[in-house]
Amino acid sequence: MPPRPARPAATKKKEPSYQIGIPLDGSDGSALQPEVDHFDQDDTARDHAAPPKAQVSTEVSLPEDLAPADEPLPEPAPAPAPVPAAPPAAGRAASRGARASTRSSKRTAATSTAAPKVSSRRAPAVDRSGLQKMLLRIGLGVLAAIIVVTGIILLATRGSESRRAGGEALAEAGRQLELVKTALSNRRGADARKAYEAALKPLTSTPELGGAVAMPPEEKPVVRDLAFRAFELRGEIEKINARIIEVQDENSAESHLAVLKGRFAALSDPATDLDALEKDVLAYMENPVDPKAGASPVNAQTFSRLASEAKLRLASIATERDRRKTERTATPLRLAAVETDGLVQQEHFGEALAKLEELAAKNAGADFGPLKAQVEDSAEKAWRSAKAKVENHLADWRSPGATEGQRKAGLAAAKERLNQVIQRFGIPTYVDQARTLLTPLP
């Protein structure tokens, strides 16, 4: 056997360091430290027994109020089996083998015992009632969050709906405003007025626009920024109202004048009332825009050109009135002249005068005096002619140199002519004279 090596000099024993209850550099056998053969350094296994393992607890103690009463503690890991000492008769080789076996067994035991120590640390006990309270609080928090989010979504949706309605009203008003401008450019006053009213209606009737006033209300559903825009747009629309009125007045004045012109086109029609037409022309001159509303100096001045054009047509009314007057007198006179001429030819002067009296009564405007004078003149001439012939026949009847036949023929002709005057003339003056001449004759 070779001689034992010299024992190293004694060194100062170093205090072990611990981390979480586990020695880091202690002299005891630990699975976490490098294995050192203390027996080789100090003595053989037969000289010294292995020092007892210092068990360091890694268990963390909790307060009693947190540890559950019914939770069992973890069971300790089983201790490693003791290593039997080598027999005294064994040689140095057996001793070294035993020490090597011992070191291997110690490593295995340290490894097997260290792991349970680390893993055997007790987990913190959890208070079940506290866990339930915590879960309840979490649930209530989630529910509150859901309610808040839902409210925000509803408010945002409602706000979006109000803004959408207000925006649509503004868009419609803007579209109608463009129609107003187009109608005015084409001088269509009625269409411009219709579009004007349609433009104001969505601005004033949409609740989200607050009536399109300068200071809109702040309560819902008014969207104030849209309400201010509505007020500005309303002002822009209302500025066009004066132009619409002007175009409407112009169209109205021209329309009334066109109606008057149509009536003047039928001026010669007997159905046209000249007096009513003249009255309407005078009313139009006083108020071209609305003649039935009475005089309007402003409208008469504004549309003086149209009023002057209507005034010029009054002369044609006077001309037509004269024409109608002439026609009313000429036609009955012409007809009367035809009728009386036939009666005069037949020496029915009395009937001719009676006919003229009848026509004069029916045509008050006609002057039948000239015709009457003509009939009377014809009757006088006819009487003078008849009287001359009667006197000639009576002269033949009275002539002493005439034969009896001549005297009878002359008397008969005179009496016949006097009877014709009495029967035909119908004028008392001449009839009486004829009877006076006829009475003394045999």
Residue pairs with C-beta under 8 A, 6 or more apart in sequence:
1 91
1 92
7 41
7 42
8 41
13 27
14 25
14 27
16 23
16 24
16 25
16 26
16 27
16 28
17 23
17 24
17 25
17 26
18 24
18 56
20 58
21 56
21 57
21 58
22 30
22 32
22 56
22 58
22 114
22 117
22 118
23 30
23 32
23 33
23 54
23 56
24 32
24 33
25 33
26 33
26 54
27 36
27 38
28 51
28 53
28 54
29 35
29 53
29 106
29 110
30 110
30 114
31 107
31 110
31 111
31 113
31 114
31 115
32 114
35 103
35 106
35 107
37 99
37 103
38 51
39 45
39 48
39 50
39 99
39 102
40 99
42 48
44 95
44 99
45 85
45 86
45 95
45 98
45 99
45 102
46 85
46 86
46 88
46 95
50 83
50 102
56 117
57 117
58 117
58 118
58 120
58 121
59 120
59 121
59 122
60 121
60 122
62 122
62 124
62 125
66 124
66 125
66 127
67 125
68 125
71 125
73 122
74 120
74 122
76 116
76 120
77 112
77 113
77 115
77 116
77 117
77 120
79 113
80 105
80 108
80 109
80 112
80 113
83 98
83 101
83 102
83 105
83 106
85 98
86 94
86 95
86 98
87 94
90 98
158 221
159 223
162 208
162 220
162 221
162 223
163 208
163 223
163 226
165 206
165 208
165 221
166 206
166 208
166 209
166 223
166 226
166 227
166 230
167 226
168 202
169 202
169 203
169 206
169 208
169 209
169 230
170 202
170 203
170 209
170 226
170 229
170 230
170 233
172 198
172 199
172 202
173 199
173 200
173 202
173 203
173 230
173 233
173 234
173 237
174 199
174 233
176 195
176 196
176 198
176 199
177 195
177 199
177 233
177 236
177 237
177 240
179 191
179 195
179 198
179 199
180 192
180 195
180 196
180 199
180 237
180 240
180 244
181 240
183 189
183 191
183 192
183 195
184 192
184 240
184 243
184 244
184 247
187 247
187 250
187 251
188 247
189 244
189 247
189 248
189 250
189 251
189 252
190 248
190 251
192 240
192 244
192 247
192 248
193 244
193 248
196 237
196 240
196 241
196 244
199 237
200 234
200 237
200 238
202 209
203 209
203 212
203 230
203 233
203 234
203 237
204 211
204 212
204 234
206 230
207 221
207 222
208 221
208 222
208 223
208 226
208 227
209 216
209 222
209 223
209 226
209 227
209 230
210 216
210 217
210 222
210 224
210 227
210 230
211 227
212 227
212 230
212 231
212 233
212 234
213 227
213 231
214 231
216 222
216 224
216 227
216 228
216 231
218 224
249 289
249 299
249 302
249 303
250 303
252 288
252 289
252 290
253 288
253 289
253 299
253 303
253 306
254 306
256 284
256 288
256 289
256 291
257 284
257 288
257 306
257 309
257 310
260 277
260 280
260 281
260 284
260 310
260 313
263 272
263 277
263 280
264 277
264 313
264 316
266 272
267 274
267 277
267 316
267 317
267 320
268 320
268 323
270 324
274 317
274 320
274 321
274 324
277 317
278 314
278 317
280 291
281 310
281 311
281 313
281 314
281 317
283 291
283 292
284 291
284 307
284 310
285 300
285 307
285 310
285 311
286 294
286 295
286 296
286 300
287 293
287 294
287 295
287 296
287 299
287 300
288 299
288 300
288 303
288 306
288 307
288 310
289 296
289 299
289 303
290 296
290 299
300 307
325 365
328 363
328 365
328 366
329 363
329 365
329 366
329 367
330 366
332 359
332 362
332 363
332 366
332 368
333 366
333 367
333 368
333 370
333 371
335 359
336 355
336 356
336 359
336 368
336 371
337 371
339 352
339 355
340 352
340 355
340 356
340 371
340 374
340 375
343 349
343 351
343 352
343 355
343 375
344 352
344 374
344 375
344 378
344 379
346 424
347 379
347 382
347 420
347 421
347 424
347 425
348 424
348 425
348 426
349 375
349 376
349 378
349 379
349 382
349 424
349 425
349 426
349 427
349 430
350 425
350 426
350 427
351 426
352 375
353 372
353 375
353 376
353 426
353 427
354 426
356 368
356 371
356 372
356 375
357 368
359 366
359 368
360 366
360 368
376 427
379 425
379 427
379 430
380 430
382 425
383 421
383 425
383 430
383 433
383 434
386 417
386 418
386 420
386 421
386 434
387 433
387 434
387 437
389 413
389 414
389 417
390 414
390 417
390 418
390 434
390 437
391 414
392 410
393 410
393 411
393 412
393 413
393 414
393 417
394 410
394 411
394 414
394 441
395 410
396 402
396 406
396 407
396 409
396 410
397 407
397 408
397 410
397 411
397 414
398 407
399 406
399 407
399 410
402 410
411 441
411 442
414 437
414 441
415 438
415 441
418 434
418 435
418 437
418 438
418 441
419 434
419 438
421 430
421 431
421 433
421 434
422 431
422 434
422 435
422 438
425 431
425 434
